[in-house]
Amino acid sequence: MPDDIGPWLAANAVPLRTLSAEGALEELEPLREPLNDVRIIGMGESTHGTREFFQLKHRLLRFLVLEMGCTALAMEASESAARAVDAYVHGGPGDAARLLDRLGFWTWRTEEVRDMVEWMREHNGNAPVAEQVSFVGVDPQRCADSVAVVRAFLLEVAPQRDETDFLDVLTEARPGSRPDPGQRLRVAAEDLVAFLVSHRGEFAGRTSADAADAAVWHAGALVRAADLVTRPLQTENAEDSAMAVRDRYMAEAITSLVAATGGRIAVWGHNGHVATGTYANGVVSLGSRLRQQHGEAYYALGLLFGEGSFNARRGDDLEGDAVAHRVGRSGRTIESRFATAVRGDYLIDFRTVDPESAAGRWLRDSHNQRSFGSNVPRLTYRFHVAPVVPAQEYDGIAFVARSTCSRPLPPLSTARR
């Protein structure tokens, strides 16, 4: 291969001696200069079930909060249920494991994510308000908390308007689960928002301004969820699909967060969302939308691994336990090339590469990368790759030589609330 990446990687890789979440932050100092003018740092992952990815992202969050003024973590998790997690990390009541369960994704009910949430709570308990970090969900899926808040509020202030059984479908809202060209569910949710907004002053006087504002916000979350579930998964124009709507709402939530805070924002999501490309047959990713809106102030850091195991659900199973899946090295992927060029775990920044150099040409050529979601095919997952132009879709890579499975928290003793 005339254009190669190996020598440049060997010369520019920043080695990571440990992937522990508690590892020394000095190892991450080489990130300071590349991130100096960045407001939004996307932290990806090629699997939703790799322990080392989660630990490294926890460590990156520590660095961003303690050293670079990060004030929020925006996570690919239920925007509805994440408000309770945010209250917890700011010293509120609750139990971390139960709150993570309410997010509705098995992927985040792990020891690694719990440890990160507990660190956020500890940090906030000792930090001035301006230096505290918030937990923000940006995914319009899973709205059980919003349904409960809106229903309770209506029962208190307008019981005659409590005809909200139609909202029950949104408690477990998934993309494309109730396709409807007329989007009647969304229209009903929008009518509910309009009702709450038009009577906000009256309702605030009978309850409180905070309660009225919370009810309006949660009703707005139900509109986004209704839009998501009533869109089809496959459309002639990919931008009209449920998955495109999902990434669009996530990007809008992050942009609103940027406008509301003076600090940096860390974004936690799959590589497919964080990267500045497309996925699923043309869906414009969250990262692409952030790049369009914020330019170089958005930095996409992909997380890749060489070989090992990770957790995922089998096939189309949406309720069963995640199980270990194993893959070895594959000569057809960029992961194999990265593993061959530099041994061990490391960070690499792509923004400094000369585009006319051999490495620059390699990074701007199309290759294959591994990509696994929360569910993977039962037999063929080992061969699951996606095309990538590394320097166009990522600004940098964190490479983990060996992946091991994330560690699920024990089942809750009582039913989820």
Secondary structure, DSSP 8 states (H G I E B T S, - for coil): --S-SHHHHHHH-EEES---TTS-GGGGGGGTTTTTT-SEEEE--S-SSBHHHHHHHHHHHHHHHHHH-EEEEEEEEEHHHHHHHHHHHTT-SS-HHHHHHHT--GGG-BHHHHHHHHHHHHHHHHS-GGG--EEEEEE----HHHHHHHHHHHHHH-GGG---GGGGGGGG--TTSS--TT-HHHHHHHHHHHHHHHTHHHHHHHS-HHHHHHHHHHHHHHHHHHHHHHS-SS-SSGGGSHHHHHHHHHHHHHHHHHHH-SSEEEEE--HHHHSSSEETTTEE-HHHHHHHHHGGGEEEEEEEEEEEEEEEEETT-SSS--EEEEE---TTSHHHHHHHHS-SEEEEESTTS-TTSHHHHHHTS-EEEE---SEE-TTTGGG-EEEE-HHHH-SEEEEEEEE-B--B----SS---
